[in-house]
C-alpha cells in the first residue's frame, strides 16, 4: 500500500492503513510487527504507528507470548473481536430469532420466540422486543455495547429500514423496523430482505464462500432468491433484485399447490399439525456453526438454534405449521409413492422456470438451495437438475445449504458486521 500521500488526505491514508492492518489481523493468527508490515506492504515505522493507534481505539491488543518460546519473543498483536458486539435479528412468519455475536461473528447467545403469520403488527413488534431483550440478557450485554444491528424480514425493504411490501405477514407493509428497534439498541441498524441475507450468509461462511457469482434459492412454502454478483450481494436500484417470483408466468406462487393437492388427498393418514406455542427459547454461549460445503442434503446440525432446515422468504420457520405441512409428501416420494413423486415433480418443474431465467441471466458458478424444502433436497434435486439441463445453456453446480434455521439470522449478523467495517474504514466511531 502506498504510504506517501499524492495530493490526497493524510488522515484518509491513515484510515486505509489501519483497515489494512485490521484485515490482516482478522484473517490470520496474531502477527509480529514484521509479519504485519509484510502483509500490509507498510514500512515497519508506519506499522508501529498504526498498531499504536488501533490499541488506543481498543481494536487491537498485544497477544500473550507463546508457551515454550526460548528467549524474549517478539511482540505479537491480535484483533480484539471482543471489543464490540453486534446483533442479528430474523423476523419470520413462525419464529423470531436473535443472535448476539462478537466482531468475528462468533455467537455469544441466541434467543427465539414462536409466533404465527396471523399475528398483528403490534404483537409481532412486542415479540421482537422480547426476543432481543432475551438475547442481550443471555449474552450479558447492554444495548449500548451493541455496535450495529442487522435485521432480516420478509418482503421488500427500502434503504431506511421500512418494509415497503409484505403479503405474507399481517399488517406488516409499512412497518419501520429500524425506527422501532432503535428504541432498544441505539447503534446503527440495517434492515434487509430475508432471502438476500440468506444468500449473504452463504457467501460469507457457507457453501458459496469461494464463489463470486451465485444464485441462492430459498425454497419453502414461498420461494425467494438472493443474488451474489462478483462476490457481493446484489440489491438492484430499488432493492428488488431477484424478485422474479412476482411474475405470475414464472409459476412460483402456484408451485406449492401440487404438494397441497397430494396432502389434501391424504389428510386422513397424516398426524395433526405442529404446535403454535409462543414460548421464548434461549441458547447457551457457543460459536457459529462450522463452515463446510455440501452437494447433498445436509444432516441436522446438533448445535443449531432450533430444528434443522432453513426456510423461504415470507414463510419460514416451517416447523410450526409451514413446510412441515408438506413433510409427508416428500417422505412418500422418498418411499416411492407414485402420486407423491408426481406432485414433487410438478412442483420442481414450476420452480425450475424462474431458476432457469435467473441462471440464463447471470450465468452463476453455483446454485445454492436453502429453505425448509432443502431438507428434502434428495427428492427434489435430480428433477430440478434435469429441468435446468433442459432450459439452460449451462447448468451450474448445485449445492445444498448446511446452515439449517440459522442461515437468515447469520446473514443479518453479517449485515451488521459490514456496517461496523464501513465505520472502521472511514475512521468513524462504529457506535455513530
TIBA-398255 format. One record per residue (C-alpha): residue in three letters; x, y, z. Coordinates in nm, 3 decimals. Example, Ala and Ser with C-alpha at 12.3 -4.5 7.8 and 13.67 -1.06 7.14 Angstrom:
REC  type       c1       c2       c3
REC   ala    1.230   -0.450    0.780
REC   ser    1.367   -0.106    0.714
***
This chain:
REC  type       c1       c2       c3
REC   unk    0.000    0.000    0.000
REC   unk    0.134    0.346   -0.086
REC   unk    0.236    0.541    0.225
REC   unk    0.313    0.879    0.072
REC   unk    0.007    1.093    0.002
REC   unk   -0.005    1.222   -0.352
REC   unk   -0.237    1.517   -0.325
REC   unk   -0.466    1.311   -0.101
REC   unk   -0.578    1.349    0.255
REC   unk   -0.321    1.223    0.507
REC   unk   -0.592    1.130    0.755
REC   unk   -0.763    0.918    0.491
REC   unk   -0.435    0.744    0.423
REC   unk   -0.405    0.660    0.792
REC   unk   -0.757    0.517    0.782
REC   unk   -0.669    0.295    0.486
REC   unk   -0.351    0.178    0.657
REC   unk   -0.547    0.099    0.973
REC   unk   -0.804   -0.104    0.779
REC   unk   -0.528   -0.296    0.601
REC   unk   -0.382   -0.388    0.940
REC   unk   -0.722   -0.490    1.080
REC   unk   -0.794   -0.711    0.778
REC   unk   -0.457   -0.882    0.813
REC   unk   -0.506   -0.944    1.184
REC   unk   -0.862   -1.073    1.138
REC   unk   -0.762   -1.311    0.862
REC   unk   -0.478   -1.478    1.047
REC   unk   -0.330   -1.567    1.383
REC   unk   -0.158   -1.295    1.592
REC   unk    0.125   -1.131    1.397
REC   unk    0.450   -0.958    1.484
REC   unk    0.517   -0.607    1.356
REC   unk    0.747   -0.751    1.091
REC   unk    0.486   -1.001    0.976
REC   unk    0.214   -0.738    0.975
REC   unk    0.430   -0.495    0.776
REC   unk    0.491   -0.766    0.518
REC   unk    0.118   -0.846    0.492
REC   unk    0.012   -0.484    0.452
REC   unk    0.302   -0.352    0.246
REC   unk    0.371   -0.079    0.505
REC   unk    0.707    0.013    0.645
REC   unk    0.783   -0.102    0.997
REC   unk    0.764    0.257    1.124
REC   unk    0.421    0.307    0.970
REC   unk    0.308   -0.029    1.104
REC   unk    0.413    0.073    1.455
REC   unk    0.214    0.395    1.422
REC   unk   -0.094    0.208    1.301
REC   unk   -0.075   -0.050    1.581
REC   unk   -0.033    0.223    1.840
REC   unk   -0.345    0.396    1.711
REC   unk   -0.550    0.075    1.697
REC   unk   -0.451   -0.020    2.050
REC   unk   -0.560    0.325    2.164
REC   unk   -0.900    0.269    2.000
REC   unk   -0.933   -0.068    2.169
REC   unk   -0.948   -0.265    1.843
REC   unk   -0.610   -0.439    1.873
REC   unk   -0.429   -0.589    2.173
REC   unk   -0.094   -0.749    2.238
REC   unk   -0.122   -1.128    2.232
REC   unk    0.005   -1.347    2.512
REC   unk    0.355   -1.491    2.449
REC   unk    0.362   -1.841    2.305
REC   unk    0.438   -2.103    2.568
REC   unk    0.779   -2.267    2.541
REC   unk    0.943   -1.985    2.348
REC   unk    1.317   -1.955    2.414
REC   unk    1.444   -1.605    2.489
REC   unk    1.243   -1.286    2.466
REC   unk    0.978   -1.337    2.197
REC   unk    0.880   -1.064    1.953
REC   unk    0.557   -0.891    2.044
REC   unk    0.257   -1.025    1.860
REC   unk   -0.074   -0.846    1.804
REC   unk   -0.429   -0.967    1.760
REC   unk   -0.761   -0.819    1.656
REC   unk   -0.990   -0.773    1.954
REC   unk   -1.309   -0.948    1.847
REC   unk   -1.436   -0.886    2.199
REC   unk   -1.403   -0.508    2.162
REC   unk   -1.764   -0.482    2.049
REC   unk   -2.075   -0.685    1.983
REC   unk   -2.335   -0.695    1.710
REC   unk   -2.695   -0.810    1.699
REC   unk   -2.867   -1.011    1.427
REC   unk   -3.248   -1.044    1.416
REC   unk   -3.452   -1.272    1.189
REC   unk   -3.826   -1.197    1.171
REC   unk   -4.003   -1.498    1.023
REC   unk   -4.363   -1.599    0.991
REC   unk   -4.344   -1.858    1.265
REC   unk   -4.030   -1.773    1.460
REC   unk   -3.836   -1.463    1.558
REC   unk   -3.469   -1.529    1.622
REC   unk   -3.193   -1.308    1.764
REC   unk   -2.818   -1.362    1.795
REC   unk   -2.558   -1.159    1.981
REC   unk   -2.207   -1.210    1.842
REC   unk   -1.859   -1.067    1.877
REC   unk   -1.684   -0.883    1.594
REC   unk   -1.573   -1.211    1.436
REC   unk   -1.932   -1.332    1.416
REC   unk   -1.899   -1.594    1.689
REC   unk   -2.232   -1.638    1.865
REC   unk   -2.241   -1.543    2.232
REC   unk   -2.610   -1.609    2.288
REC   unk   -2.928   -1.684    2.096
REC   unk   -3.299   -1.646    2.162
REC   unk   -3.614   -1.746    1.975
REC   unk   -3.979   -1.654    2.013
REC   unk   -4.253   -1.856    1.841
REC   unk   -4.522   -1.654    1.659
REC   unk   -4.776   -1.705    1.379
REC   unk   -4.815   -1.533    1.040
REC   unk   -5.155   -1.402    1.150
REC   unk   -5.010   -1.209    1.443
REC   unk   -5.084   -0.835    1.417
REC   unk   -4.815   -0.569    1.386
REC   unk   -4.828   -0.457    1.748
REC   unk   -4.799   -0.809    1.886
REC   unk   -4.523   -0.906    1.642
REC   unk   -4.318   -0.599    1.734
REC   unk   -4.364   -0.684    2.101
REC   unk   -4.242   -1.038    2.031
REC   unk   -3.934   -0.894    1.857
REC   unk   -3.865   -0.682    2.165
REC   unk   -3.889   -0.987    2.394
REC   unk   -3.653   -1.183    2.173
REC   unk   -3.393   -0.906    2.153
REC   unk   -3.405   -0.839    2.527
REC   unk   -3.361   -1.211    2.599
REC   unk   -3.063   -1.239    2.361
REC   unk   -2.893   -0.935    2.515
REC   unk   -2.951   -1.061    2.868
REC   unk   -2.822   -1.407    2.784
REC   unk   -2.504   -1.259    2.637
REC   unk   -2.462   -1.032    2.942
REC   unk   -2.472   -0.738    2.702
REC   unk   -2.626   -0.395    2.747
REC   unk   -2.783   -0.213    2.449
REC   unk   -2.502    0.044    2.439
REC   unk   -2.248   -0.235    2.390
REC   unk   -2.403   -0.326    2.054
REC   unk   -2.205   -0.166    1.770
REC   unk   -2.451   -0.248    1.494
REC   unk   -2.774   -0.440    1.430
REC   unk   -2.876   -0.633    1.119
REC   unk   -3.241   -0.728    1.066
REC   unk   -3.392   -0.979    0.823
REC   unk   -3.760   -0.966    0.734
REC   unk   -3.996   -1.095    0.472
REC   unk   -4.099   -0.852    0.200
REC   unk   -3.944   -0.564    0.008
REC   unk   -3.739   -0.327    0.223
REC   unk   -3.625    0.025    0.139
REC   unk   -3.294    0.183    0.231
REC   unk   -3.425    0.338    0.551
REC   unk   -3.536    0.015    0.717
REC   unk   -3.906    0.030    0.629
REC   unk   -4.099   -0.264    0.483
REC   unk   -4.242   -0.141    0.153
REC   unk   -4.448   -0.452    0.076
REC   unk   -4.523   -0.779    0.254
REC   unk   -4.813   -1.002    0.158
REC   unk   -4.738   -1.288    0.398
REC   unk   -4.743   -1.120    0.741
REC   unk   -5.047   -0.943    0.879
REC   unk   -5.020   -0.561    0.894
REC   unk   -4.650   -0.575    0.804
REC   unk   -4.643   -0.347    0.498
REC   unk   -4.523   -0.004    0.605
REC   unk   -4.367   -0.102    0.938
REC   unk   -4.045    0.092    1.012
REC   unk   -3.826   -0.172    1.173
REC   unk   -3.518    0.047    1.203
REC   unk   -3.711    0.313    1.389
REC   unk   -3.873    0.058    1.620
REC   unk   -3.554   -0.127    1.712
REC   unk   -3.364    0.197    1.764
REC   unk   -3.562    0.232    2.087
REC   unk   -3.390   -0.084    2.215
REC   unk   -3.044   -0.060    2.056
REC   unk   -2.923    0.290    1.965
REC   unk   -2.638    0.186    1.734
REC   unk   -2.678    0.185    1.351
REC   unk   -2.949   -0.052    1.225
REC   unk   -2.971   -0.203    0.877
REC   unk   -3.275   -0.395    0.751
REC   unk   -3.282   -0.629    0.452
REC   unk   -3.498   -0.894    0.286
REC   unk   -3.453   -1.240    0.436
REC   unk   -3.374   -1.421    0.111
REC   unk   -3.098   -1.174    0.033
REC   unk   -2.946   -1.217    0.377
REC   unk   -2.958   -1.596    0.348
REC   unk   -2.753   -1.556    0.029
REC   unk   -2.514   -1.322    0.211
REC   unk   -2.461   -1.583    0.482
REC   unk   -2.373   -1.848    0.224
REC   unk   -2.125   -1.612    0.060
REC   unk   -1.973   -1.526    0.399
REC   unk   -1.934   -1.862    0.569
REC   unk   -2.145   -2.111    0.378
REC   unk   -2.116   -2.335    0.078
REC   unk   -2.073   -2.036   -0.156
REC   unk   -1.789   -1.865    0.029
REC   unk   -1.538   -1.933   -0.250
REC   unk   -1.772   -1.843   -0.537
REC   unk   -1.813   -1.499   -0.691
REC   unk   -2.140   -1.545   -0.880
REC   unk   -2.423   -1.728   -0.705
REC   unk   -2.798   -1.775   -0.732
REC   unk   -2.943   -1.864   -0.393
REC   unk   -3.287   -2.026   -0.381
REC   unk   -3.472   -2.010   -0.050
REC   unk   -3.728   -2.283   -0.117
REC   unk   -4.028   -2.342    0.103
REC   unk   -4.399   -2.268    0.115
REC   unk   -4.295   -1.944   -0.053
REC   unk   -3.990   -1.912   -0.273
REC   unk   -3.734   -1.634   -0.266
REC   unk   -3.394   -1.565   -0.413
REC   unk   -3.075   -1.383   -0.332
REC   unk   -2.808   -1.294   -0.588
REC   unk   -2.434   -1.271   -0.533
REC   unk   -2.253   -1.098   -0.820
REC   unk   -1.876   -1.061   -0.818
REC   unk   -1.870   -1.165   -0.453
REC   unk   -2.119   -0.902   -0.338
REC   unk   -2.489   -0.912   -0.254
REC   unk   -2.681   -0.762   -0.545
REC   unk   -2.976   -0.547   -0.439
REC   unk   -3.069   -0.358   -0.755
REC   unk   -3.174    0.004   -0.798
REC   unk   -3.480   -0.019   -0.572
REC   unk   -3.364   -0.318   -0.363
REC   unk   -3.592   -0.554   -0.559
REC   unk   -3.332   -0.760   -0.746
REC   unk   -3.423   -1.127   -0.779
REC   unk   -3.796   -1.084   -0.715
REC   unk   -3.877   -1.290   -1.023
REC   unk   -4.145   -1.479   -0.831
REC   unk   -4.368   -1.173   -0.856
REC   unk   -4.420   -1.260   -1.223
REC   unk   -4.721   -1.498   -1.243
REC   unk   -4.588   -1.666   -1.557
REC   unk   -4.292   -1.797   -1.358
REC   unk   -4.525   -2.018   -1.157
REC   unk   -4.370   -1.987   -0.813
REC   unk   -4.694   -1.878   -0.647
REC   unk   -4.883   -2.186   -0.760
REC   unk   -4.596   -2.436   -0.733
REC   unk   -4.680   -2.549   -0.376
REC   unk   -5.038   -2.623   -0.487
REC   unk   -4.915   -2.951   -0.635
REC   unk   -4.791   -3.054   -0.291
REC   unk   -5.108   -2.929   -0.122
REC   unk   -5.321   -3.140   -0.354
REC   unk   -5.142   -3.459   -0.250
REC   unk   -5.154   -3.356    0.117
REC   unk   -5.528   -3.287    0.098
REC   unk   -5.598   -3.623   -0.062
REC   unk   -5.403   -3.797    0.213
REC   unk   -5.517   -3.580    0.503
REC   unk   -5.669   -3.871    0.694
REC   unk   -5.336   -4.055    0.709
REC   unk   -5.113   -3.778    0.847
REC   unk   -5.075   -3.661    1.209
REC   unk   -5.203   -3.333    1.340
REC   unk   -5.003   -3.019    1.266
REC   unk   -4.732   -2.870    1.486
REC   unk   -4.780   -2.659    1.792
REC   unk   -4.834   -2.286    1.774
REC   unk   -4.685   -2.229    2.120
REC   unk   -4.546   -1.879    2.150
REC   unk   -4.284   -1.958    2.412
REC   unk   -3.940   -1.799    2.429
REC   unk   -3.629   -2.012    2.398
REC   unk   -3.274   -1.904    2.469
REC   unk   -2.950   -2.074    2.380
REC   unk   -2.627   -2.103    2.574
REC   unk   -2.299   -1.944    2.476
REC   unk   -2.144   -2.111    2.172
REC   unk   -1.975   -2.037    1.843
REC   unk   -2.110   -2.021    1.493
REC   unk   -2.173   -2.349    1.309
REC   unk   -1.870   -2.494    1.137
REC   unk   -1.845   -2.394    0.777
REC   unk   -1.847   -2.656    0.508
REC   unk   -1.975   -2.742    0.166
REC   unk   -2.234   -2.989    0.059
REC   unk   -2.368   -3.116   -0.267
REC   unk   -2.615   -3.345   -0.094
REC   unk   -2.888   -3.287    0.164
REC   unk   -2.735   -3.192    0.497
REC   unk   -2.788   -3.388    0.815
REC   unk   -2.946   -3.197    1.101
REC   unk   -2.690   -2.982    1.285
REC   unk   -2.697   -3.076    1.654
REC   unk   -2.578   -2.727    1.750
REC   unk   -2.849   -2.542    1.560
REC   unk   -3.072   -2.300    1.745
REC   unk   -3.388   -2.495    1.671
REC   unk   -3.474   -2.780    1.440
REC   unk   -3.278   -2.826    1.116
REC   unk   -3.377   -2.671    0.787
REC   unk   -3.388   -2.307    0.685
REC   unk   -3.692   -2.163    0.518
REC   unk   -3.829   -1.949    0.242
REC   unk   -3.894   -1.580    0.223
REC   unk   -4.224   -1.489    0.380
REC   unk   -4.298   -1.837    0.518
REC   unk   -4.002   -1.954    0.716
REC   unk   -3.964   -2.150    1.040
REC   unk   -4.185   -2.411    0.885
REC   unk   -4.159   -2.649    1.182
REC   unk   -4.460   -2.466    1.330
REC   unk   -4.711   -2.504    1.054
REC   unk   -4.523   -2.422    0.734
REC   unk   -4.305   -2.668    0.544
REC   unk   -4.387   -2.949    0.788
REC   unk   -4.727   -2.932    0.625
REC   unk   -4.556   -3.097    0.327
REC   unk   -4.314   -3.329    0.508
REC   unk   -4.537   -3.628    0.436
REC   unk   -4.545   -3.574    0.061
REC   unk   -4.167   -3.559    0.045
REC   unk   -4.136   -3.866    0.264
REC   unk   -4.389   -4.052    0.050
REC   unk   -4.198   -3.958   -0.266
REC   unk   -3.880   -4.080   -0.099
REC   unk   -4.055   -4.411   -0.032
REC   unk   -4.163   -4.447   -0.393
REC   unk   -4.528   -4.335   -0.375
REC   unk   -4.619   -4.264   -0.738
REC   unk   -4.871   -3.988   -0.668
REC   unk   -4.633   -3.811   -0.427
REC   unk   -4.348   -3.842   -0.675
REC   unk   -4.567   -3.688   -0.943
REC   unk   -4.662   -3.398   -0.713
REC   unk   -4.297   -3.328   -0.628
REC   unk   -4.203   -3.346   -0.995
REC   unk   -4.470   -3.092   -1.087
REC   unk   -4.360   -2.862   -0.805
REC   unk   -3.999   -2.887   -0.921
REC   unk   -4.097   -2.817   -1.281
REC   unk   -4.270   -2.492   -1.180
REC   unk   -3.978   -2.380   -0.963
REC   unk   -3.730   -2.454   -1.239
REC   unk   -3.880   -2.194   -1.475
REC   unk   -3.780   -1.896   -1.260
REC   unk   -3.450   -2.052   -1.158
REC   unk   -3.364   -2.111   -1.523
REC   unk   -3.438   -1.748   -1.605
REC   unk   -3.201   -1.631   -1.333
REC   unk   -2.929   -1.873   -1.441
REC   unk   -2.958   -1.767   -1.805
REC   unk   -2.936   -1.403   -1.697
REC   unk   -2.646   -1.427   -1.452
REC   unk   -2.455   -1.741   -1.561
REC   unk   -2.362   -1.818   -1.197
REC   unk   -2.092   -2.051   -1.079
REC   unk   -2.322   -2.201   -0.816
REC   unk   -2.688   -2.256   -0.744
REC   unk   -2.737   -2.289   -0.367
REC   unk   -3.060   -2.432   -0.228
REC   unk   -3.173   -2.343    0.122
REC   unk   -3.509   -2.311    0.291
REC   unk   -3.746   -2.554    0.454
REC   unk   -3.760   -2.778    0.148
REC   unk   -3.380   -2.812    0.137
REC   unk   -3.421   -3.088    0.395
REC   unk   -3.589   -3.288    0.119
REC   unk   -3.338   -3.198   -0.149
REC   unk   -3.270   -3.567   -0.209
REC   unk   -3.613   -3.600   -0.375
REC   unk   -3.603   -3.260   -0.547
REC   unk   -3.252   -3.202   -0.673
REC   unk   -3.240   -3.463   -0.952
REC   unk   -3.564   -3.339   -1.103
REC   unk   -3.450   -2.977   -1.070
REC   unk   -3.119   -3.052   -1.236
REC   unk   -3.299   -3.227   -1.520
REC   unk   -3.523   -2.926   -1.579
REC   unk   -3.225   -2.688   -1.567
REC   unk   -3.038   -2.906   -1.817
REC   unk   -3.341   -2.876   -2.041
REC   unk   -3.367   -2.497   -2.032
REC   unk   -3.020   -2.360   -1.953
REC   unk   -2.717   -2.334   -2.179
REC   unk   -2.504   -2.439   -1.883
REC   unk   -2.631   -2.581   -1.557
REC   unk   -2.422   -2.456   -1.263
REC   unk   -2.304   -2.674   -0.980
REC   unk   -2.585   -2.723   -0.728
REC   unk   -2.509   -2.718   -0.356
REC   unk   -2.733   -2.755   -0.053
REC   unk   -2.706   -2.511    0.235
REC   unk   -2.580   -2.657    0.562
REC   unk   -2.694   -2.369    0.783
REC   unk   -3.038   -2.500    0.867
REC   unk   -3.255   -2.247    1.051
REC   unk   -2.958   -2.021    1.118
REC   unk   -2.890   -1.910    0.761
REC   unk   -3.106   -1.598    0.759
REC   unk   -3.005   -1.473    1.103
REC   unk   -2.637   -1.531    1.026
REC   unk   -2.689   -1.315    0.719
REC   unk   -2.832   -1.047    0.949
REC   unk   -2.519   -1.073    1.164
REC   unk   -2.302   -1.031    0.854
REC   unk   -2.506   -0.725    0.754
REC   unk   -2.432   -0.573    1.097
REC   unk   -2.063   -0.655    1.067
REC   unk   -2.050   -0.486    0.727
REC   unk   -2.177   -0.169    0.893
REC   unk   -1.901   -0.193    1.155
REC   unk   -1.637   -0.248    0.888
REC   unk   -1.763    0.051    0.691
REC   unk   -1.738    0.270    1.000
REC   unk   -1.388    0.143    1.072
REC   unk   -1.273    0.207    0.715
REC   unk   -1.399    0.566    0.742
REC   unk   -1.221    0.615    1.073
REC   unk   -1.552    0.674    1.247
REC   unk   -1.676    0.552    1.581
REC   unk   -1.878    0.236    1.498
REC   unk   -2.141    0.343    1.751
REC   unk   -2.238    0.654    1.550
***
